[in-house]
C-alpha cells in the first residue's frame, strides 16, 4: 500500500491532498520494489510519502482473500513487466 501526494500541476485527484493505492511491480526484492514504485510514481507526477506492507503477491494470495481486480492487475504486471497502479483511495485532508 502506497501513500501518494500529487505534485504541482497534477490534477488527477481532483483536489484531494493524497491517495492510497496498491501498486504492483515485478520486483526482485523489497528495495527493488520501492525503487520501481518511486520511479513509476514520479513518471505519473506523484511523490511517494510512505510505502507499507510490501509483500510478494503469491504470499498475499496465500494469506488473504485478494480482490479479483488485483489478481487481474498482477497478470498484467507479469505479462508486461511494467509497474501498475490499482484503484486510488483519495483523501481530501492532509491527515
C-alpha positions in Angstrom: 0.0 0.0 0.0 1.5 3.3 -1.1 0.6 6.8 0.1 0.9 9.2 -2.8 0.8 13.0 -2.9 0.2 14.7 -6.3 3.0 17.0 -7.4 2.3 20.6 -8.5 0.3 20.5 -11.8 -1.1 17.0 -11.2 -4.9 17.3 -11.0 -5.6 13.5 -11.2 -7.0 13.5 -7.7 -9.4 16.4 -8.4 -8.3 18.5 -5.5 -7.6 15.7 -3.0 -4.4 16.1 -1.0 -3.3 12.5 -1.1 -4.3 8.9 -2.0 -3.6 5.4 -1.0 -3.1 2.8 -3.8 -1.9 -0.7 -4.3 0.9 -0.6 -6.7 2.1 -3.9 -8.3 5.5 -4.4 -9.7 7.7 -7.2 -10.9 10.4 -6.8 -8.3 13.3 -9.0 -7.1 13.3 -7.6 -3.5 11.8 -5.1 -1.1 14.4 -2.5 -2.1 13.8 -3.1 -5.8 10.0 -2.8 -5.3 10.5 0.6 -3.5 12.7 1.9 -6.4 10.2 0.8 -9.0 7.3 2.4 -7.2 9.1 5.7 -6.7 10.1 5.7 -10.4 6.6 4.9 -11.6 5.1 7.4 -9.2 7.4 10.1 -10.5 6.5 9.3 -14.1 2.9 10.0 -13.2 3.7 13.2 -11.3 3.3 11.9 -7.7 5.6 11.9 -4.7 5.7 8.8 -2.5 5.1 9.7 1.2 5.0 6.1 2.5 5.2 2.5 1.4 3.8 0.0 3.8 3.2 -3.8 3.9 5.5 -4.8 1.0 5.0 -8.4 0.2 5.2 -10.9 -2.7 1.9 -11.2 -4.4 2.0 -15.0 -4.1 2.3 -14.6 -0.3 -0.6 -12.1 -0.3 -2.9 -14.5 -2.1 -1.9 -17.4 0.2 -2.6 -15.4 3.4 -5.5 -13.2 2.4 -8.5 -13.1 0.1 -7.5 -10.9 -2.8 -9.9 -8.9 -4.9 -10.3 -10.2 -8.5 -9.2 -6.8 -9.8 -5.8 -7.1 -8.1 -5.4 -10.6 -9.5 -6.1 -9.3 -13.0 -3.7 -6.5 -12.4 -1.0 -9.0 -11.3 -1.4 -10.9 -14.5 -0.9 -7.7 -16.4 2.3 -6.9 -14.5 3.5 -10.5 -15.2 2.8 -10.1 -18.9 4.2 -6.6 -19.4 6.9 -6.5 -16.7 5.7 -2.9 -16.0 4.6 -1.4 -12.7 0.8 -0.9 -12.5 -1.4 1.2 -10.2 -4.6 -0.2 -8.6 -7.6 1.8 -7.6 -6.9 5.1 -5.9 -8.5 5.8 -2.5 -8.4 9.6 -2.2 -8.4 11.8 0.9 -9.3 15.5 0.8 -7.5 16.3 4.1 -3.8 16.0 5.0 -4.3 13.7 8.0 
